[in-house]
């Protein structure tokens, strides 16, 4: 297999993104659209990355044996066409390119809101049917009316900004937005959806569809709304209870509804939303502008490449908290954590039941989640055969009843340090390290042994009875095996001592076995760590 990064484009993407990928050295791009589920499953495993939009279904079957696949990028927002659990368990990162369609979708929602207020849809229909009716379509001004958004994320916030520009008052409901007001106090956050429904003239949805948002607007909520409430849904089909909406439209409780998204797309021909005189519907056009299509395509392509090259992680959907967009010092701590995990893993001979990662120092909070995951990857790798990476490390640990927690301590401390405490059977293991100002990592403690050792290259960890002659014996054995000692750290604690020895070449298994057999030697492990990159 070539060393190139191979990317499969399985959906119709705006050409700008594919052209960007094709222009990158070391990248092979194949465009294969219209594949069946089985064809996709057998094709995708040869690729490192998969690029899709909303048409391709990435099912558990597609991800069953992912082969080389490391990442799936969705050009756009919704990832309901990807089985996220299956992707996470397979260690495949899922990313979306939400930001590029924010303005476009907000503009569409706002266009629908304006069209509702001024009856643009039915008035146009009357005209095109040859009619002329000025009295029937008297509209409402936006100025001074109250706009309520459900979900104050990227799009919800952008819709509110547009409403404010039209002189509207703005309220928002978002249980995950922890503030009383936003946008310099111009939008008030309410505490419940009911509180929102009771006060607004226009209600616009900008939430994902999940168990909490399904049928959020139902008959009970319509009962609390002002008469003539106008409703806009450019989020996801399913957040409004459609029979309740139709009843509210018919009774006049709801003055009009603008619907861009449907539970089933396209909706059946006889769907009442298509023909109701007070409903304005569009065929999921929220993100459909040439600017957004080009934007989502180029950002999905650059994001997936960045991740596959190990240069960054943007728009991750199933690895929240992991960030590779860290500064140089934080990345050195991530690298240190990986080395610490590899060093301590062979010491955990019994099953691991608990892992506590402690990150101290003001530079580490942003990197803590990434640090925790890279450590888990190294610990799990030594115990399981399935491919484990930062995407699936946490679910893998959970599945195996390994309790993992990350403690971020004392943000004001200037001395940044990472420690790992592990419960392995009835034993505990501890390792701590830091990165000095020279940019090089150091191991400071292993169990109760203190040291100052740069973790790189071929290393031998040896636990022995603390008695005369041990260092000489170990040196002789290594010398007799024709291996050259490059560095050595020695630490004593009670009746035992620990040696961490760096050698110039990989230690043969026979040398390790000879050391293990020597009187006074309690434990020996050989580990090879990557050489350190030059530090500026
Ligand atoms: P976002 O993640 O930035 O914002 C979503 C917000 O919803 C978040 O702030 C979240 O805290 C909030 N939220 C989650 N659960 C909630 C709940 N139970 N009640 C209230 N708020 C809740 O996402 P976004 O980019 O703003 O997109 C919003 C929605 O728009 C998504 O569902 C997306 O699928 C949809 N969308 C539709 C189109 C289209 O073509 N019509 C295009 C783009 C996005």
Boltz pocket constraint, residues with backbone or C-beta under 6 A from the ligand:
constraints:
  - pocket:
      binder: B
      contacts: [[A, 77], [A, 78], [A, 98], [A, 101], [A, 102], [A, 105], [A, 150], [A, 151], [A, 152], [A, 153], [A, 154], [A, 155], [A, 156], [A, 173], [A, 174], [A, 175], [A, 176], [A, 177], [A, 205], [A, 206], [A, 207], [A, 208], [A, 209], [A, 212], [A, 213], [A, 234], [A, 235], [A, 236], [A, 260], [A, 261], [A, 284], [A, 285], [A, 286], [A, 287], [A, 288]]
      max_distance: 6.0
